[in-house]
Amino acid sequence: MEINSAVYQQQGATGVSAQATRKSQVNLTDPRIVPSPASDNHDTVTLSQEAQDKVVTSEKTADPERSPSSSSQDLSREDAEELTKLKARDVEVRAHEQAHLSAAGGFATGGVSFTYQKGPDGQTYAVGGEVGIDLSDEQDPNATVRKMQTIKRAALAPAMPSSTDRMVAGQASVKEAQARQTILQDQQDDLLQAERGSLPSQIDDKQEDTTNISISPSTASLKTTIAAYEQMSAM
């Protein structure tokens, strides 16, 4: 069976598959922490008119593309925790996929494709990804062996390979074993052919020996006849 391509699929940690998509979603359903109410004991500060004018001017000249929720300083405690997790997940996913891509070399069928999630700060963060990998056999079984060894290294390259990564590595191992079996069979066929090719020469040698043996009696008989003739002539 020929598998045209594989896609690294990330599950739990991040990972790879044969046209096997590797996606995972970060779990941000942790219990929310509600901030405690502000204390009633506080001081009252009154701004002068000049200070109030400066505040109004500052608000008008603020970046129009930056929404109030985009500032981490404006986030609630629960949103800040969610944002921290998203940022950590983004770093993990990118490192995982880059490890696959770097080890796959020319057998990667493209770059990394990420799945994004929008954070409470309005920015997007990678929470999953995939790398396409070519798992097809090469015409030369020796080339197939080398290719599958590379794919195994690529599948297990991340620090924490997922179950899907290990599955792809297993598929590559099977294909490598099949290619090695083909190489062994070819070697046996070549050896058998070489042995068959040497048989006609051995038969010819035996026939030549038989011919030499059959000539020897004739030669001995001829010598006996000549000797008898010479004796008769002497009389």
C-alpha positions in Angstrom: 0.0 0.0 0.0 1.4 3.4 -1.0 0.9 6.3 1.4 1.4 9.5 -0.5 2.0 11.7 2.4 1.9 12.0 6.1 0.9 15.0 8.3 2.3 15.4 11.8 -0.6 15.6 14.2 -0.2 17.1 17.6 -2.0 15.5 20.5 -1.4 16.4 24.1 2.2 17.5 23.5 2.3 17.9 19.7 3.1 15.2 16.9 3.0 13.4 13.3 0.9 11.0 11.1 0.8 9.5 7.6 -1.7 11.9 5.9 -2.3 11.7 9.6 -3.2 15.2 10.9 -1.6 16.3 14.0 -3.8 18.8 15.8 -4.4 19.6 19.4 -6.3 22.3 21.2 -5.1 23.9 24.3 -7.3 23.3 27.3 -8.1 26.6 28.9 -11.0 25.4 31.0 -9.2 25.7 34.3 -11.2 27.0 37.3 -11.5 30.8 37.1 -10.1 32.9 39.9 -12.4 35.8 40.8 -10.5 38.8 42.1 -11.5 39.9 45.5 -13.5 43.1 45.8 -11.6 46.4 46.3 -11.3 47.7 49.8 -13.7 50.4 50.9 -10.8 52.3 52.6 -9.4 54.6 49.9 -8.2 58.1 49.5 -10.0 60.6 47.2 -7.7 62.4 44.7 -9.0 65.5 42.9 -7.4 66.5 39.7 -6.9 70.2 38.8 -8.5 71.4 35.6 -5.1 71.5 33.9 -4.5 67.8 34.8 -8.0 66.8 33.6 -7.3 68.5 30.2 -4.1 66.5 29.8 -5.9 63.2 30.5 -8.5 64.0 27.8 -5.8 65.0 25.3 -3.9 61.7 26.1 -7.0 59.6 25.4 -7.7 61.3 22.1 -4.1 60.8 20.8 -4.0 57.1 21.8 -3.4 54.5 19.1 -6.8 54.0 17.4 -5.9 50.4 16.3 -5.3 49.3 19.9 -8.5 48.4 21.6 -8.8 48.7 25.4 -8.9 44.9 25.8 -5.6 44.5 23.8 -3.5 45.8 26.7 -2.4 43.1 29.1 -2.7 45.8 31.9 -6.5 46.0 31.2 -7.0 42.2 31.5 -8.8 40.6 34.5 -6.8 38.1 36.5 -8.5 35.1 34.8 -7.8 36.5 31.3 -4.2 37.2 32.3 -3.8 33.5 33.3 -5.4 32.4 30.1 -3.1 34.6 28.1 0.0 33.1 29.9 -1.1 29.6 29.0 -1.7 30.6 25.4 1.7 32.1 25.1 3.4 29.1 26.6 1.4 26.8 24.2 2.4 28.9 21.2 6.1 28.5 22.1 5.7 24.7 22.6 3.8 24.2 19.4 6.2 26.1 17.2 9.2 24.4 18.7 7.6 21.0 18.2 6.7 21.6 14.6 10.1 23.1 13.8 11.8 19.9 15.1 9.7 17.8 12.7 10.4 20.1 9.8 14.2 20.4 10.4 14.6 16.6 10.7 12.4 15.8 7.7 14.6 17.6 5.2 13.5 17.2 1.6 10.8 14.7 2.6 8.6 17.4 4.1 5.8 18.3 1.6 5.6 21.9 2.7 6.1 24.2 5.6 4.3 24.1 9.0 0.5 24.8 9.1 -0.7 26.1 12.4 -4.1 26.2 14.1 -4.6 29.5 15.9 -6.7 30.7 18.8 -7.4 34.3 19.6 -6.3 35.4 23.1 -8.0 37.8 25.5 -5.5 40.4 24.3 -6.8 40.3 20.8 -3.7 38.5 19.4 -3.7 35.0 17.9 -1.6 32.2 19.3 -0.6 28.8 17.8 -2.4 25.9 19.6 -1.8 23.2 17.1 0.1 22.4 13.9 1.0 20.0 11.2 3.9 19.2 8.9 3.3 17.2 5.7 5.6 14.2 5.2 6.0 12.0 2.1 5.8 8.3 3.1 5.8 6.8 -0.4 8.3 4.1 -1.4 11.2 5.0 -3.7 12.0 3.0 -6.8 15.3 1.9 -5.4 14.8 -0.2 -2.2 18.1 1.1 -0.8 16.8 4.7 -1.2 13.6 3.6 0.5 15.6 2.4 3.5 17.4 5.7 3.8 14.2 7.6 3.4 12.3 5.7 6.1 15.2 6.1 8.5 15.0 9.9 8.0 11.2 9.9 8.5 11.6 8.0 11.7 14.1 10.6 13.0 11.7 13.4 12.0 8.7 11.7 13.7 10.6 11.3 16.9 12.5 14.6 16.7 10.5 16.6 19.3 11.4 16.4 22.9 8.0 14.8 23.7 6.7 12.9 20.6 2.9 12.3 20.6 1.3 8.9 20.1 0.6 9.9 16.5 4.3 10.7 16.1 5.2 7.2 17.3 2.6 5.7 15.0 4.2 7.3 12.0 7.6 6.2 13.1 6.2 2.7 13.3 4.9 2.9 9.8 8.3 4.0 8.5 9.9 1.1 10.3 7.5 -1.4 8.6 8.3 0.2 5.2 12.1 0.0 5.9 11.8 -3.7 6.8 9.9 -4.4 3.6 12.6 -2.6 1.6 15.3 -4.6 3.3 13.5 -7.8 2.5 13.3 -6.7 -1.2 17.1 -6.1 -1.2 17.8 -9.5 0.3 15.5 -11.2 -2.3 17.3 -9.4 -5.1 20.7 -10.5 -3.8 19.5 -14.1 -3.6 18.1 -13.9 -7.2 21.4 -12.5 -8.5 23.4 -15.3 -6.7 21.1 -18.0 -8.2 21.4 -16.5 -11.6 25.2 -16.5 -11.3 25.3 -20.1 -10.4 23.1 -21.1 -13.3 25.3 -19.1 -15.7 28.4 -21.2 -14.7 26.7 -24.6 -15.4 27.2 -24.7 -19.2 31.0 -24.1 -18.8 31.3 -27.0 -16.3 29.4 -29.3 -18.7 31.7 -28.4 -21.6 34.8 -29.2 -19.5 33.4 -32.6 -18.7 32.7 -33.3 -22.3 36.2 -32.3 -23.3 37.6 -34.7 -20.7 35.4 -37.6 -22.1 36.6 -36.9 -25.6 40.3 -37.1 -24.5 39.7 -40.4 -22.8 38.0 -41.9 -25.9 40.9 -41.0 -28.1 43.5 -42.7 -25.9 42.5 -46.3 -26.8 42.5 -45.5 -30.5 46.0 -44.1 -30.2 47.3 -47.2 -28.4 45.7 -49.5 -31.0 47.4 -47.6 -33.8 50.8 -48.0 -32.2 50.3 -51.8 -31.8 49.4 -52.1 -35.5 52.5 -50.2 -36.6 54.8 -52.3 -34.4 53.3 -55.6 -35.9 53.8 -54.3 -39.4 57.5 -53.4 -38.7 58.1 -57.0 -37.4 56.6 -58.5 -40.5 58.8 -56.3 -42.7 62.0 -57.4 -40.9 61.3 -61.0 -41.7 
